[in-house]
Structure formats: structure tokens, C-alpha cells
């Protein structure tokens, strides 16, 4: 089920119906990351350099080579920070384009099924901000765990696998169900959704390709929700169309 959903999502990323959303998603993600990069640099210059000059008087005059090392170290730190920020940034972008992505997938891959209903804009904004906040908090925890050998890489995948799997699945499910029912469905299938989240985290870890994470994750979870719904419908669970809130 997970493999089929991932394959279907991957085949859609660069397809013609996805192209417009893909360009908008990547463009906005790059703009946010560039803004964060310059923001971190300015913050470092404003806060760290005066402290270094006070600690080492004449630092810039007699230790230019140390300054170069410090600049390189700062650049590496900024790069690590950006790597950790990709998850919350893509979460923010996903909140803006999820319904567009879901509509394309539903129309192209499930033409015989009734289409989903977009979450009302205000509720969608609240959920998107909550999503971003949770992902930021989770990645702060992962950042501290990076200092523990043998745990660092696993922490990235476990934290992002759980959070991204949960949130993207609930977004997809809420196009067809009330929020409480979407959460209950996710809870009943938490193991499957976590494994799907690990696939998304793996996609997120691939440089450059990770800029398309919102499209891949949303498309994958639309397919996974359809598969889980069909399976549970066969077991007697209700799969009612979500009423407009």
C-alpha cells in the first residue's frame, strides 16, 4: 500500500497537471530559504561579531585567517540550520498548496470518485500554522539529538517521519471527513502512516529534490487515504463525505 502510494506520487511530481503547482511551490520555498539565509547571516554579524571583537581585541586586524575559519564555520552552521528548516518551510508551503495538489491527484487518478472538499480558508490557516509550529518544535528536538552519536540521523527520520506522516495524512483525510474522524482514522492506522512518513522524510533528505516535498507528500497521502478508506470500508467503517464547516 505504501509503496504503491509512493510510486503514484513520484510519477505525478513532474507531470503536466502538476507543473504550475510545482513551480509555485519550489519558487516560494526558495524565496523563504534565501530570506532565512540572509537573516541568519545578519543575526550572526549583529550578535556574534561584537562579542568576538570584545573577547579578542583587534581580532579582525591580526587574525584574519581565524576570521576566515570562523566565517567557514558560520557558513557550515547556516547550511545545517537551513537543512533543518527545510521541513518546517515545506510544511508552510504545503498549507498553501495542499488543496491544489489534492484536487489534481483526485481528478487525474480517481476520476470515478467524488472529489474532496477543500478545508475552509480560516481553518486551513490555523491548521497550517499549527503544522509549522509542531514541525519546528520537533526539529529543535532533532537538532539537540544531532549531538548524540548513533542517534542523530535516526532522530531526523523518526521526528520528521512521525510529524510529516501525521499532518499530511490528516490534511488529505479532512477533504472527505470531519477533523475528529480524520484524526481517529489516522490513530487506527498509525503504524502504516508512520512508515509512509518515513518515506516522506527520506524524500526530504535528498538535496534539491526535497524542494518538491509538499507535492510528493500530499500526493502520496491522497493515495494512501484512498487505500486505507477502501480497506476500512470493507471492514464496516464509515467513509462519509465531509460536510462543509
HELIX and SHEET records of a PDB file:
HELIX    1   1 UNK A    2  UNK A   12  1                                  11    
HELIX    2   2 UNK A   16  UNK A   18  5                                   3    
HELIX    3   3 UNK A   19  UNK A   55  1                                  37    
HELIX    4   4 UNK A   59  UNK A   62  1                                   4    
HELIX    5   5 UNK A   64  UNK A  109  1                                  46    
HELIX    6   6 UNK A  121  UNK A  145  1                                  25    
HELIX    7   7 UNK A  152  UNK A  173  1                                  22    
HELIX    8   8 UNK A  179  UNK A  188  1                                  10    
HELIX    9   9 UNK A  190  UNK A  204  1                                  15    
HELIX   10  10 UNK A  209  UNK A  212  5                                   4    
HELIX   11  11 UNK A  213  UNK A  234  1                                  22    
END                                                                             
